Structure formats: structure tokens, C-alpha cells
Amino acid sequence: MTATAALHRAWALDLDLRTLYDLLRLRVDVFVVEQACPYPELDGRDLLPDTRHLWIEQDGQVVCTLRLTEEHDGSTSYRIGRLCTRADARGHGHTTRLLRTALAEVGSAPCLLSAQSHLVDMYAKHGFTPDGEEFIEDGIPHVPMRRGGGEPWREV
């Protein structure tokens, strides 16, 4: 029998060190090791006061994580980033669960992300649309995407 996957959310400054370490370790395992892409994972945004971390734990292990940051450029918008799921936990709806939770916090405000190109269709299912041309970041094709800025999006 599989244990229940528990969803957690914390402001950056409320994270305990062990949890922060586990979140960062998962991100490095997926983005740096699995995708064979050495890049500066620690970008200075994880501990900003308005950064929120969302994650799912199963059997005491972090299996999925997402970072939600605020951007203030005349008005508030949000950015979803660092969304990843441990390889053996994929296909169980964890990504969808975290995205829906983050988007509930965002509401109708603009929300941006840089999607790896092969994930554009997955993000489109959550109301994101391409917002620019494909670009290469750290050797991986990405597409800027946007959601919101008007009426709240509703799943059909």
C-alpha cells in the first residue's frame, strides 16, 4: 500500500534547513544530474521573503517541488519555476497538484514561466500560452509562457 502524498507550502523564510536541503537536492538530481545540464541552480531567489515553496512528500521523501516567486515591475506578477518530480514518482499527478495549488494562490494575476519546449502542451492544459519565441537556456530549448492578467482562468 502506498502512503498518502502530502502537499506542503511554506514561505522561504519559514523553511527549516532540512526541508530546504531536500528541495534543492531534488532539483539538482533532476535538472543537473538527470538532464546532464550543469548550470547555476542556486540563483539567489530561494530565500527571498516573497518566495513560496510548494512540495509533495511521500514516505518522508520529497518527490515533487515547485517555486513560486513574485515579480514587482509596476504591478505584481508571479513566476513559476524549478518544477520537477523525482523520476520514480512521475505519472501520479504530483505536478498537476502543485501547479493547481500555485495557480490558486496566483488567482487572476499574471503568471509567467519558462517551459522546457517538450512540456509546452502540459502547461497549456493549465491555461498557459506561449509568450515569445523558443530560446535555448543552458543547452535546453525553452518557451516563455504566460497565464492570467485578466479574468481567472477556468479549466474546461
HELIX and SHEET records of a PDB file:
HELIX    1   1 ALA A   12  ASP A   14  5                                   3    
HELIX    2   2 LEU A   17  ARG A   27  1                                  11    
HELIX    3   3 VAL A   28  GLU A   34  3                                   7    
HELIX    4   4 ALA A   87  ALA A   89  5                                   3    
HELIX    5   5 HIS A   94  VAL A  106  1                                  13    
HELIX    6   6 SER A  117  LEU A  119  5                                   3    
HELIX    7   7 VAL A  120  ALA A  124  1                                   5    
SHEET    1   A 7 ALA A   6  TRP A  11  0                                        
SHEET    2   A 7 ARG A  52  GLN A  58 -1                                        
SHEET    3   A 7 GLN A  61  HIS A  72 -1                                        
SHEET    4   A 7 THR A  76  THR A  85 -1                                        
SHEET    5   A 7 CYS A 111  GLN A 116  1                                        
SHEET    6   A 7 ILE A 140  ARG A 147 -1                                        
SHEET    7   A 7 THR A 129  PRO A 130 -1                                        
SHEET    1   B 7 ALA A   6  TRP A  11  0                                        
SHEET    2   B 7 ARG A  52  GLN A  58 -1                                        
SHEET    3   B 7 GLN A  61  HIS A  72 -1                                        
SHEET    4   B 7 THR A  76  THR A  85 -1                                        
SHEET    5   B 7 CYS A 111  GLN A 116  1                                        
SHEET    6   B 7 ILE A 140  ARG A 147 -1                                        
SHEET    7   B 7 PHE A 135  GLU A 137 -1                                        
END                                                                             
